Structures are given as C-alpha cells and as structure tokens.
Amino acid sequence: MNARSDAGFAVHPFTLRFEGDLEATFLDDYFRKSLSQVRFNVALGVFFFMIFGILDYFLIPKAIEPVWYIRYAIVSPFLITIFVITWTPSFKNMIQQSLASFVLAAGIGIIAMTVVAYPPGSYYYYAGLLLVLMFSYTLVGARFVYATLVGWSILIVYEIVALAISNTPLSVMISNSFFFVTGNIIGMLACHQMELYKRREFWQRSSLAVEQAKSEALLQEMHNELVLASDIQQSLLPSPNVSWPGGEVACYCKPTLDIGGDFYSYHFFDQGRFALAVGDASGHGIPAALLMAATLSLFDSSFEHDLNPCERMSLLDLELVSYCEKRYQNCAFCYLEFEGDSVYLSNAGGIPPFICRKEGLVQRQEVGGLPLGHGLGAEMGYVGIQVPVTAGDFVILFSDGAVEAKDSQQNLFGFARLEQVIASAPVASAQAMLDHIVQQVMDYTDQQVPQDDFTIAVLRICS
C-alpha cells in the first residue's frame, strides 16, 4: 500500500507505522507519555469488571456461582496480573500485546458468562461487550492495529458461541451482531483518528526539534563567525594605551553588538607630532564594521601624503564616497594633531572634542563639519581650530555613544552631564580619566553592554 502523505507527514494507511527509524522513536515517546494513563485505565478496567459482579447477583442469581467463578477466579486475576506487569521493565517491550490480552480476556470472559447464564438475564450481558469494545478502541491505549484485531476477534468468538453453544435466538443474535459490527466500525474510525492525531503531533514535534536544532547550529555558527569578526575588528585597532615623552593616550572602544562601527586610531609623525582620531561609521553590525575597516585603512594610508588636518579630512571624504553612496552610510570623524604647545582640531560630523585644563576647567571645542563619505565636506572645505595646551591638560574625543546614553527613564546622558563627569575625573593619568568617564556612563545606563557603540580617546599632555 502507498503511505499516507501530508506535507512530509507519511504513515502506512492501515498500520499507521512511520517509515524508517522514526517508528521506534515514536513508540518510545508514546510509551513514556502514556504509561501513567495506561496504568490508570487498566486499573479502572479491573475495577469496573469486578464491580459488575453486583449486577450478576440481580440478573442471574441462579447462576451466580459459575458466573462469579469466571469473573473472579479466572478473568479478574488475569486482569490484575496485566496491571502488575505494567510496573515491570519488560512492559515496554510488550505493552500492546499486554493491552490486547487484557481486553480480549475481558471480552471472552463476558461471552463465557452468557453461556452459563440463562435467558433473559444472559441477553443483558451483550451490552457489556459494547463497553469492552469502547474501552479497547478509545481508552486503554491500544494502537489501532491491536484494538482492531481484538475487536473483531471478540465479535468472531461471540458469533461462534451464539451459533454453536448458547442457542441464542436468531432475532437476538442478528440485533446484537448489528450493534457489534457497527460498534467495531465506529471504534476503528475513532481509534484510527486518535492514533493518527498522536502520530501527526509527534511528527510535528520531531520536525520542529530537527529544525530548531538546525537553527541553533546555524545561530551558533553565526555567533562563532561574529566572535571571529569581532576579534579581527579589534585587531585592526592599535593598542589602547601609548605614551611618549610629550604625552600619553588611553582609548576605549565597545560595540553594542559583537561588531560595530566605532573605532579609534593614532599616528606618530616625525619631530614628535602626533595624530589621534575617533570615528563612528553609521549603523550597527556588519555594514558599520565594513565601513569602519575601510575608513581605518584609508586613514592609515593617508599619512603617505603630507597634508594638514583639514586636507586630510577632505581626502578621506572623497575616498569614502564609493563605499557610502550605495549604502546610504557615512562616517563621523573627529581628528586632532598635537605638536609642541598646541593641538589642531578638525571634525567631520562627530561629537565636538573636549579639553580639560589642569586647573579643572572643561571646554567644549565648537568645531564641526559634514560627515565623511558623501564628498560634500571636501567640496565645501573643512575648517579646523588650533588650541594652545600645556602640561597637565587633557584632550578627549568621543563617539556619540557617550552623550546619547539613556537611563531607565530614557533621559539622555547629555553634554552638560558629560562636562561634569570630566571635571570630576581624576587627573593622575589618561587611563584614570578614561576609566572614570566609562564607569559614569555605564552607571547611568545601569547596563554592562552599551546601548550604542561607545568610543573614547583621552590624550594627556605631559610636556
């Protein structure tokens, strides 16, 4: 026979068996899920079979001894034995055979009682056979094939006994046979649908588990790739700490995802000149990380040219156009060059830099320009400012992850609070200043992972 198929669900149309190894898995799952209910239903069957002995006393009092002998001396001990077997380890391997034997014994026992009983009381026992059929098909937990075999076996035994032994009147036999056949057919349909539903539900759970396992494996693979990408991205950044006789730098860069668009970089020129930059490629994740890597590469290669800060910004703006125009991205970029007793500041759409004087005065440097990547900044020209500095001063570059950090009420950290944090920071070193700012921002958001890519670079002037 052809298997019944429904969008991948396939079972044999009569036996309802799955193809391949799935059948054994289903049977194991079915046993585990139905064992407690099977035990309860078997116990219930034993109880009802034994309690119906009261009916024997009223219907056939003259045949009570042989009927009770069949009920309590033969059939009931067998049924109780089956119940005991349900608690043994071997029951798993013979659950269906045991349940079939249980129902068959109850049915044949009732038929035997009709033989030793007398009319009209004996005729009433055929209703008990209908209860046995209902119990077999819907309650005890027998599979469709076993329940069907038991149901029709009971009918065949009844027909043989009615014709050859008990001399059942033809009208009674025809009436009972009609109900038994109908009961078997209805029971088969009900049992078939019940088992089909259980198997379809099991198949759906199994398919879902397989797909979930695939999804989890894919997610783990993606996570591993993101971790690798994060490691690669971090390797693109220079060391977060560097010092020389003229100053020291401490940097912090934390993406909100495994990878992000924030970065920092620096460069040493000849004659003690030093360049420091903080960038923020728009967006998050892989697109921002790719633009970040491109900007870093172009920034490093720009030092092959002898350019002032504003010219360098214009060069980067033009070179990033091909990266940004198709993706509607840009890159905010704040840049400084330190030499001797001054810093030259240039900004392309980034957070304005701060200078913290050794006396504690915090000054936000109002310098701005268009973000890199669209060519407009180069067309209009970038304007920088030169600011004098002395030993003990700090110059601090930020990405927008600091000022745009939010608390639980969605209030921004903001520039005013940032100035207060800088003013209250320790000034022993660039690292001390950096750690203080980072901790204050994290405490404000009450989160260990920043809500946005978050980068700070602190330059401390030493001489």
Kinemage of the C-alpha trace (Angstrom):
@kinemage 1
@onewidth
@group {chain A} dominant
@subgroup {mainchain}
@vectorlist {calphas} color= white
{ca met a 1} P 0.000 0.000 0.000
{ca asn a 2} L 1.040 3.545 -0.526
{ca ala a 3} L 1.838 5.597 2.514
{ca arg a 4} L -0.432 8.435 3.505
{ca ser a 5} L 1.411 11.731 2.990
{ca asp a 6} L 0.585 15.243 4.206
{ca ala a 7} L 3.314 17.832 3.589
{ca gly a 8} L 6.063 15.480 4.720
{ca phe a 9} L 3.963 13.506 7.206
{ca ala a 10} L 3.830 9.907 5.953
{ca val a 11} L 2.420 6.772 7.602
{ca his a 12} L 1.070 3.447 6.383
{ca pro a 13} L -2.701 3.857 5.748
{ca phe a 14} L -3.692 0.793 7.826
{ca thr a 15} L -0.960 0.086 10.336
{ca leu a 16} L -0.151 3.805 10.665
{ca arg a 17} L 3.536 2.961 11.001
{ca phe a 18} L 6.184 5.532 10.150
{ca glu a 19} L 8.830 4.725 7.609
{ca gly a 20} L 12.391 4.108 8.747
{ca asp a 21} L 13.780 4.757 12.217
{ca leu a 22} L 11.062 7.242 13.167
{ca glu a 23} L 8.712 4.411 14.194
{ca ala a 24} L 10.958 3.228 17.020
{ca thr a 25} L 11.349 6.800 18.243
{ca phe a 26} L 7.577 7.291 18.190
{ca leu a 27} L 6.931 4.093 20.127
{ca asp a 28} L 9.447 5.105 22.758
{ca asp a 29} L 7.910 8.584 23.029
{ca tyr a 30} L 4.377 7.137 23.104
{ca phe a 31} L 5.297 4.727 25.895
{ca arg a 32} L 6.859 7.419 28.060
{ca lys a 33} L 3.980 9.840 27.611
{ca ser a 34} L 1.139 7.324 28.007
{ca leu a 35} L 2.446 4.967 30.709
{ca ser a 36} L 0.780 6.697 33.666
{ca gln a 37} L -2.539 6.964 31.812
{ca val a 38} L -2.342 3.334 30.676
{ca arg a 39} L -1.828 2.167 34.253
{ca phe a 40} L -4.775 4.229 35.446
{ca asn a 41} L -7.040 2.959 32.660
{ca val a 42} L -6.048 -0.678 33.234
{ca ala a 43} L -6.791 -0.258 36.940
{ca leu a 44} L -10.113 1.349 36.016
{ca gly a 45} L -10.910 -1.582 33.744
{ca val a 46} L -10.164 -4.073 36.519
{ca phe a 47} L -12.375 -2.102 38.906
{ca phe a 48} L -15.378 -1.962 36.558
{ca phe a 49} L -15.054 -5.621 35.560
{ca met a 50} L -15.088 -6.679 39.205
{ca ile a 51} L -17.784 -4.242 40.378
{ca phe a 52} L -20.175 -5.511 37.722
{ca gly a 53} L -20.356 -8.694 39.772
{ca ile a 54} L -23.100 -6.912 41.718
{ca leu a 55} L -25.166 -6.892 38.526
{ca asp a 56} L -24.678 -10.664 38.227
{ca tyr a 57} L -26.422 -11.130 41.579
{ca phe a 58} L -29.563 -9.320 40.428
{ca leu a 59} L -29.738 -10.530 36.807
{ca ile a 60} L -28.867 -14.232 37.142
{ca pro a 61} L -28.985 -15.227 40.821
{ca lys a 62} L -29.408 -18.923 39.978
{ca ala a 63} L -26.144 -18.980 38.003
{ca ile a 64} L -24.193 -16.754 40.315
{ca glu a 65} L -21.612 -19.367 41.283
{ca pro a 66} L -20.333 -20.299 37.785
{ca val a 67} L -20.566 -16.688 36.618
{ca trp a 68} L -18.605 -15.416 39.628
{ca tyr a 69} L -16.119 -18.230 39.163
{ca ile a 70} L -15.462 -16.969 35.627
{ca arg a 71} L -15.422 -13.324 36.735
{ca tyr a 72} L -13.398 -13.543 39.952
{ca ala a 73} L -11.465 -16.814 39.763
{ca ile a 74} L -10.351 -16.727 36.149
{ca val a 75} L -10.666 -13.361 34.419
{ca ser a 76} L -10.076 -10.905 37.295
{ca pro a 77} L -6.757 -12.497 38.393
{ca phe a 78} L -5.589 -12.352 34.785
{ca leu a 79} L -6.548 -8.683 34.515
{ca ile a 80} L -4.814 -7.916 37.810
{ca thr a 81} L -1.709 -9.719 36.534
{ca ile a 82} L -1.675 -7.454 33.476
{ca phe a 83} L -1.909 -4.443 35.780
{ca val a 84} L 1.060 -5.706 37.795
{ca ile a 85} L 3.029 -6.243 34.581
{ca thr a 86} L 2.587 -2.546 33.728
{ca trp a 87} L 5.005 -1.810 36.596
{ca thr a 88} L 7.749 -4.096 35.295
{ca pro a 89} L 10.625 -3.100 32.965
{ca ser a 90} L 9.538 -5.686 30.413
{ca phe a 91} L 6.178 -3.986 29.908
{ca lys a 92} L 7.720 -1.535 27.456
{ca asn a 93} L 8.505 -4.341 25.005
{ca met a 94} L 5.064 -5.941 25.247
{ca ile a 95} L 2.719 -3.056 26.000
{ca gln a 96} L 0.452 -3.619 23.017
{ca gln a 97} L 0.329 -7.404 23.423
{ca ser a 98} L -0.472 -6.965 27.125
{ca leu a 99} L -3.259 -4.469 26.487
{ca ala a 100} L -4.700 -6.627 23.729
{ca ser a 101} L -4.677 -9.647 26.067
{ca phe a 102} L -6.346 -7.557 28.771
{ca val a 103} L -9.259 -6.532 26.552
{ca leu a 104} L -9.580 -9.945 24.903
{ca ala a 105} L -9.755 -11.668 28.299
{ca ala a 106} L -12.477 -9.291 29.477
{ca gly a 107} L -14.486 -9.774 26.267
{ca ile a 108} L -14.184 -13.577 26.166
{ca gly a 109} L -14.963 -13.700 29.896
{ca ile a 110} L -18.263 -11.887 29.329
{ca ile a 111} L -19.086 -14.229 26.417
{ca ala a 112} L -18.357 -17.218 28.672
{ca met a 113} L -20.747 -15.817 31.286
{ca thr a 114} L -23.538 -15.720 28.673
{ca val a 115} L -23.014 -19.438 28.107
{ca val a 116} L -23.501 -20.445 31.756
{ca ala a 117} L -26.225 -17.864 32.392
{ca tyr a 118} L -29.874 -18.251 31.401
{ca pro a 119} L -32.339 -16.085 29.458
{ca pro a 120} L -33.413 -13.378 29.650
{ca gly a 121} L -30.614 -12.265 32.009
{ca ser a 122} L -27.913 -13.635 29.724
{ca tyr a 123} L -29.061 -11.318 26.942
{ca tyr a 124} L -28.191 -8.257 29.019
{ca tyr a 125} L -24.502 -9.167 29.031
{ca tyr a 126} L -24.073 -8.316 25.387
{ca ala a 127} L -24.196 -4.616 26.354
{ca gly a 128} L -21.086 -5.332 28.387
{ca leu a 129} L -19.308 -6.388 25.211
{ca leu a 130} L -20.034 -2.965 23.730
{ca leu a 131} L -18.363 -1.401 26.775
{ca val a 132} L -15.363 -3.656 26.207
{ca leu a 133} L -15.151 -2.512 22.582
{ca met a 134} L -15.360 1.155 23.634
{ca phe a 135} L -12.663 0.552 26.241
{ca ser a 136} L -10.424 -1.171 23.689
{ca tyr a 137} L -10.703 1.425 20.938
{ca thr a 138} L -10.641 4.648 22.922
{ca leu a 139} L -9.436 4.295 26.493
{ca val a 140} L -6.912 1.598 27.258
{ca gly a 141} L -4.236 2.960 24.894
{ca ala a 142} L -4.088 0.113 22.400
{ca arg a 143} L -2.833 1.052 18.952
{ca phe a 144} L -5.224 0.906 16.023
{ca val a 145} L -3.990 -2.419 14.656
{ca tyr a 146} L -4.169 -4.206 18.021
{ca ala a 147} L -7.513 -2.674 19.003
{ca thr a 148} L -8.970 -3.698 15.621
{ca leu a 149} L -7.723 -7.284 15.925
{ca val a 150} L -9.125 -7.570 19.437
{ca gly a 151} L -12.489 -6.009 18.494
{ca trp a 152} L -13.115 -8.337 15.563
{ca ser a 153} L -11.770 -11.358 17.467
{ca ile a 154} L -14.338 -10.751 20.204
{ca leu a 155} L -17.065 -10.471 17.545
{ca ile a 156} L -15.974 -13.747 15.900
{ca val a 157} L -15.921 -15.587 19.253
{ca tyr a 158} L -19.364 -14.212 20.051
{ca glu a 159} L -20.755 -15.390 16.695
{ca ile a 160} L -19.305 -18.895 17.161
{ca val a 161} L -20.645 -19.199 20.713
{ca ala a 162} L -24.050 -17.756 19.803
{ca leu a 163} L -24.477 -20.197 16.910
{ca ala a 164} L -22.877 -23.365 18.264
{ca ile a 165} L -23.161 -23.268 22.047
{ca ser a 166} L -25.664 -20.872 23.624
{ca asn a 167} L -28.529 -21.333 21.136
{ca thr a 168} L -29.162 -17.612 21.007
{ca pro a 169} L -32.457 -16.742 19.297
{ca leu a 170} L -31.914 -15.601 15.736
{ca ser a 171} L -33.537 -12.225 16.304
{ca val a 172} L -31.336 -11.531 19.336
{ca met a 173} L -28.239 -12.706 17.505
{ca ile a 174} L -28.982 -10.519 14.471
{ca ser a 175} L -29.674 -7.499 16.673
{ca asn a 176} L -26.527 -7.981 18.735
{ca ser a 177} L -24.392 -8.676 15.680
{ca phe a 178} L -25.650 -5.473 14.074
{ca phe a 179} L -24.602 -3.423 17.099
{ca phe a 180} L -21.273 -5.261 17.480
{ca val a 181} L -20.328 -4.735 13.832
{ca thr a 182} L -21.386 -1.093 13.963
{ca gly a 183} L -19.547 -0.617 17.256
{ca asn a 184} L -16.379 -2.110 15.750
{ca ile a 185} L -16.546 0.118 12.686
{ca ile a 186} L -17.164 3.280 14.723
{ca gly a 187} L -14.456 2.241 17.187
{ca met a 188} L -11.993 1.607 14.380
{ca leu a 189} L -12.633 5.045 12.905
{ca ala a 190} L -12.261 6.707 16.290
{ca cys a 191} L -9.106 4.774 17.169
{ca his a 192} L -7.624 5.405 13.728
{ca gln a 193} L -8.160 9.156 14.034
{ca met a 194} L -6.838 9.260 17.597
{ca glu a 195} L -3.638 7.421 16.713
{ca leu a 196} L -3.241 9.409 13.500
{ca tyr a 197} L -3.511 12.614 15.523
{ca lys a 198} L -0.913 11.389 18.039
{ca arg a 199} L 1.466 10.416 15.266
{ca arg a 200} L 0.997 13.702 13.420
{ca glu a 201} L 1.585 15.632 16.651
{ca phe a 202} L 4.722 13.566 17.315
{ca trp a 203} L 5.931 14.132 13.749
{ca gln a 204} L 5.373 17.865 14.072
{ca arg a 205} L 7.294 17.943 17.349
{ca ser a 206} L 10.093 15.894 15.834
{ca ser a 207} L 10.249 18.072 12.732
{ca leu a 208} L 10.224 21.179 14.894
{ca ala a 209} L 13.031 19.756 17.031
{ca val a 210} L 15.084 18.998 13.919
{ca glu a 211} L 14.522 22.493 12.541
{ca gln a 212} L 15.242 24.002 15.943
{ca ala a 213} L 18.487 22.044 16.145
{ca lys a 214} L 19.419 23.302 12.672
{ca ser a 215} L 18.553 26.851 13.680
{ca glu a 216} L 20.572 26.578 16.879
{ca ala a 217} L 23.524 25.166 14.954
{ca leu a 218} L 23.221 27.972 12.415
{ca leu a 219} L 22.961 30.566 15.173
{ca gln a 220} L 25.984 29.088 16.906
{ca glu a 221} L 27.900 29.139 13.620
{ca met a 222} L 26.876 32.753 13.070
{ca his a 223} L 27.858 33.602 16.632
{ca asn a 224} L 31.234 31.967 16.156
{ca glu a 225} L 31.712 33.910 12.944
{ca leu a 226} L 30.713 37.137 14.702
{ca val a 227} L 33.140 36.392 17.529
{ca leu a 228} L 35.851 35.814 14.935
{ca ala a 229} L 34.826 39.016 13.136
{ca ser a 230} L 34.931 40.859 16.474
{ca asp a 231} L 38.428 39.539 17.145
{ca ile a 232} L 39.510 40.576 13.659
{ca gln a 233} L 37.940 44.006 14.084
{ca gln a 234} L 39.648 44.524 17.439
{ca ser a 235} L 42.943 43.501 15.854
{ca leu a 236} L 42.540 46.368 13.373
{ca leu a 237} L 42.693 48.847 16.239
{ca pro a 238} L 46.068 49.875 17.620
{ca ser a 239} L 46.959 49.299 21.261
{ca pro a 240} L 44.564 51.221 23.538
{ca asn a 241} L 47.474 52.677 25.500
{ca val a 242} L 50.510 54.503 24.190
{ca ser a 243} L 52.880 57.008 25.747
{ca trp a 244} L 55.892 59.087 24.726
{ca pro a 245} L 57.766 61.958 26.365
{ca gly a 246} L 55.246 64.518 25.151
{ca gly a 247} L 52.056 62.759 26.211
{ca glu a 248} L 50.052 59.613 26.800
{ca val a 249} L 46.879 58.214 25.296
{ca ala a 250} L 44.237 55.823 26.672
{ca cys a 251} L 41.444 54.541 24.419
{ca tyr a 252} L 38.217 52.587 24.922
{ca cys a 253} L 36.040 51.085 22.186
{ca lys a 254} L 32.991 48.909 22.911
{ca pro a 255} L 30.398 47.982 20.239
{ca thr a 256} L 26.801 47.383 21.271
{ca leu a 257} L 26.838 44.173 19.202
{ca asp a 258} L 29.719 41.763 18.636
{ca ile a 259} L 30.941 44.079 15.912
{ca gly a 260} L 30.226 47.744 15.267
{ca gly a 261} L 31.248 50.914 13.509
{ca asp a 262} L 33.171 52.824 16.197
{ca phe a 263} L 36.947 52.982 16.140
{ca tyr a 264} L 39.977 54.954 17.196
{ca ser a 265} L 43.412 55.285 15.659
{ca tyr a 266} L 46.581 57.282 16.060
{ca his a 267} L 49.795 58.000 14.192
{ca phe a 268} L 53.257 59.285 15.091
{ca phe a 269} L 54.861 61.765 12.702
{ca asp a 270} L 58.478 62.757 12.727
{ca gln a 271} L 59.643 65.514 15.098
{ca gly a 272} L 57.228 64.493 17.878
{ca arg a 273} L 53.975 65.365 16.103
{ca phe a 274} L 51.094 63.034 16.993
{ca ala a 275} L 47.711 62.398 15.373
{ca leu a 276} L 44.649 60.934 17.138
{ca ala a 277} L 41.187 60.174 15.720
{ca val a 278} L 37.860 58.746 16.796
{ca gly a 279} L 35.376 57.576 14.158
{ca asp a 280} L 31.777 56.367 14.088
{ca ala a 281} L 30.536 54.606 10.964
{ca ser a 282} L 26.759 54.885 10.732
{ca gly a 283} L 24.613 51.886 11.606
{ca his a 284} L 25.436 48.754 13.555
{ca gly a 285} L 26.723 45.274 12.903
{ca ile a 286} L 28.373 44.099 9.705
{ca pro a 287} L 27.656 47.141 7.440
{ca ala a 288} L 29.092 49.518 10.034
{ca ala a 289} L 32.064 47.212 10.639
{ca leu a 290} L 32.900 47.113 6.926
{ca leu a 291} L 32.792 50.904 6.657
{ca met a 292} L 34.863 51.155 9.831
{ca ala a 293} L 37.537 48.868 8.346
{ca ala a 294} L 37.592 50.841 5.100
{ca thr a 295} L 37.911 54.143 6.942
{ca leu a 296} L 40.731 52.831 9.122
{ca ser a 297} L 42.612 51.575 6.078
{ca leu a 298} L 42.198 54.841 4.208
{ca phe a 299} L 43.136 56.841 7.298
{ca asp a 300} L 46.382 54.891 7.701
{ca ser a 301} L 47.239 55.243 4.011
{ca ser a 302} L 46.531 58.977 4.103
{ca phe a 303} L 49.766 59.515 6.027
{ca glu a 304} L 51.662 58.744 2.867
{ca his a 305} L 50.678 62.304 1.879
{ca asp a 306} L 51.920 65.467 3.535
{ca leu a 307} L 48.577 67.065 4.437
{ca asn a 308} L 47.290 69.394 7.085
{ca pro a 309} L 44.306 68.120 9.178
{ca cys a 310} L 41.624 69.740 7.030
{ca glu a 311} L 43.178 68.456 3.809
{ca arg a 312} L 43.362 65.001 5.326
{ca met a 313} L 39.656 65.150 6.144
{ca ser a 314} L 38.826 66.195 2.583
{ca leu a 315} L 40.887 63.335 1.182
{ca leu a 316} L 39.087 60.797 3.385
{ca asp a 317} L 35.700 62.263 2.460
{ca leu a 318} L 36.343 61.787 -1.253
{ca glu a 319} L 37.872 58.323 -0.939
{ca leu a 320} L 34.910 57.042 1.099
{ca val a 321} L 32.280 58.151 -1.432
{ca ser a 322} L 32.414 54.834 -3.302
{ca tyr a 323} L 31.846 52.961 -0.038
{ca cys a 324} L 28.980 55.093 1.222
{ca glu a 325} L 26.902 56.253 -1.724
{ca lys a 326} L 25.291 52.883 -2.451
{ca arg a 327} L 24.603 52.048 1.195
{ca tyr a 328} L 23.441 55.455 2.373
{ca gln a 329} L 26.089 55.424 5.077
{ca asn a 330} L 28.543 57.983 6.345
{ca cys a 331} L 31.290 58.202 8.907
{ca ala a 332} L 31.551 60.777 11.681
{ca phe a 333} L 35.222 61.505 12.308
{ca cys a 334} L 36.960 63.698 14.887
{ca tyr a 335} L 40.673 64.289 14.368
{ca leu a 336} L 43.487 66.096 16.139
{ca glu a 337} L 47.159 66.690 15.634
{ca phe a 338} L 49.288 67.527 18.662
{ca glu a 339} L 52.651 69.194 18.390
{ca gly a 340} L 54.563 71.206 20.970
{ca asp a 341} L 52.220 73.531 22.820
{ca ser a 342} L 49.034 73.250 20.719
{ca val a 343} L 46.524 70.853 19.226
{ca tyr a 344} L 44.869 71.299 15.859
{ca leu a 345} L 41.269 70.039 15.869
{ca ser a 346} L 39.146 69.072 12.890
{ca asn a 347} L 35.709 67.454 12.952
{ca ala a 348} L 33.539 65.759 10.336
{ca gly a 349} L 30.128 65.298 11.934
{ca gly a 350} L 31.418 63.855 15.199
{ca ile a 351} L 30.932 64.886 18.820
{ca pro a 352} L 32.958 68.071 19.423
{ca pro a 353} L 36.166 67.383 21.375
{ca phe a 354} L 36.610 68.478 24.994
{ca ile a 355} L 39.677 69.997 26.644
{ca cys a 356} L 40.058 69.647 30.379
{ca arg a 357} L 42.585 72.149 31.723
{ca lys a 358} L 44.885 71.184 34.553
{ca glu a 359} L 43.010 73.711 36.725
{ca gly a 360} L 39.781 71.675 36.213
{ca leu a 361} L 38.118 73.912 33.614
{ca val a 362} L 36.308 71.880 30.944
{ca gln a 363} L 35.941 73.444 27.486
{ca arg a 364} L 33.917 72.039 24.629
{ca gln a 365} L 35.581 72.961 21.348
{ca glu a 366} L 32.999 74.127 18.822
{ca val a 367} L 34.404 72.692 15.642
{ca gly a 368} L 32.326 70.796 13.119
{ca gly a 369} L 31.830 69.734 9.546
{ca leu a 370} L 29.922 67.287 7.353
{ca pro a 371} L 30.400 63.529 7.913
{ca leu a 372} L 32.768 61.657 5.636
{ca gly a 373} L 31.593 59.676 2.666
{ca his a 374} L 29.472 61.981 0.509
{ca gly a 375} L 32.041 64.363 -0.933
{ca leu a 376} L 30.203 67.462 0.265
{ca gly a 377} L 32.667 68.128 3.063
{ca ala a 378} L 35.564 68.152 0.617
{ca glu a 379} L 33.591 70.364 -1.753
{ca met a 380} L 32.737 72.907 0.939
{ca gly a 381} L 36.033 72.503 2.803
{ca tyr a 382} L 36.701 71.552 6.398
{ca val a 383} L 37.638 74.191 8.942
{ca gly a 384} L 39.833 73.407 11.932
{ca ile a 385} L 40.899 75.283 15.028
{ca gln a 386} L 44.256 75.448 16.781
{ca val a 387} L 44.109 75.458 20.587
{ca pro a 388} L 47.064 76.046 22.946
{ca val a 389} L 47.717 73.367 25.585
{ca thr a 390} L 50.107 72.942 28.485
{ca ala a 391} L 51.367 70.033 30.522
{ca gly a 392} L 48.560 68.525 32.597
{ca asp a 393} L 45.806 69.355 30.090
{ca phe a 394} L 43.584 66.625 28.623
{ca val a 395} L 42.046 66.449 25.168
{ca ile a 396} L 39.130 63.998 24.942
{ca leu a 397} L 37.474 62.641 21.791
{ca phe a 398} L 34.114 60.830 21.931
{ca ser a 399} L 31.730 58.980 19.705
{ca asp a 400} L 28.031 59.732 20.208
{ca gly a 401} L 27.568 56.629 22.390
{ca ala a 402} L 28.511 58.704 25.442
{ca val a 403} L 26.211 61.713 25.155
{ca glu a 404} L 23.326 59.634 23.748
{ca ala a 405} L 23.390 57.017 26.506
{ca lys a 406} L 19.979 56.758 28.249
{ca asp a 407} L 18.842 55.866 31.739
{ca ser a 408} L 15.789 53.741 32.581
{ca gln a 409} L 13.544 56.768 32.009
{ca gln a 410} L 15.011 57.347 28.542
{ca asn a 411} L 16.783 60.521 29.646
{ca leu a 412} L 19.953 61.295 27.688
{ca phe a 413} L 23.321 61.467 29.386
{ca gly a 414} L 23.884 64.719 27.503
{ca phe a 415} L 26.685 67.229 27.129
{ca ala a 416} L 26.144 69.018 30.447
{ca arg a 417} L 26.474 65.818 32.450
{ca leu a 418} L 29.472 64.796 30.356
{ca glu a 419} L 31.234 68.064 31.214
{ca gln a 420} L 30.519 67.496 34.908
{ca val a 421} L 31.919 63.969 34.722
{ca ile a 422} L 35.089 65.198 33.012
{ca ala a 423} L 35.505 67.971 35.576
{ca ser a 424} L 35.250 65.494 38.471
{ca ala a 425} L 37.561 62.899 36.928
{ca pro a 426} L 40.968 62.041 38.415
{ca val a 427} L 43.857 63.638 36.547
{ca ala a 428} L 46.673 61.327 37.537
{ca ser a 429} L 46.783 59.725 34.088
{ca ala a 430} L 44.920 59.383 30.830
{ca gln a 431} L 43.793 55.911 31.902
{ca ala a 432} L 42.374 57.210 35.185
{ca met a 433} L 40.413 59.893 33.335
{ca leu a 434} L 39.154 57.291 30.812
{ca asp a 435} L 38.095 54.738 33.451
{ca his a 436} L 36.143 57.386 35.345
{ca ile a 437} L 34.196 58.539 32.295
{ca val a 438} L 33.385 54.997 31.154
{ca gln a 439} L 32.200 53.965 34.622
{ca gln a 440} L 29.989 57.023 34.994
{ca val a 441} L 28.308 56.382 31.642
{ca met a 442} L 27.757 52.701 32.459
{ca asp a 443} L 26.378 53.525 35.903
{ca tyr a 444} L 23.972 55.990 34.320
{ca thr a 445} L 22.560 53.378 31.944
{ca asp a 446} L 22.753 50.600 34.578
{ca gln a 447} L 23.970 48.246 31.856
{ca gln a 448} L 27.204 46.408 31.230
{ca val a 449} L 26.670 46.456 27.466
{ca pro a 450} L 26.435 49.951 25.927
{ca gln a 451} L 23.197 50.923 24.203
{ca asp a 452} L 25.197 52.270 21.275
{ca asp a 453} L 28.734 51.819 20.017
{ca phe a 454} L 30.832 53.706 22.562
{ca thr a 455} L 34.368 55.018 21.984
{ca ile a 456} L 36.588 57.443 23.947
{ca ala a 457} L 40.175 58.514 23.353
{ca val a 458} L 41.939 60.568 26.053
{ca leu a 459} L 45.160 62.463 25.324
{ca arg a 460} L 47.076 63.786 28.335
{ca ile a 461} L 49.680 66.437 27.641
{ca cys a 462} L 52.897 65.654 29.518
{ca ser a 463} L 55.321 68.349 28.357
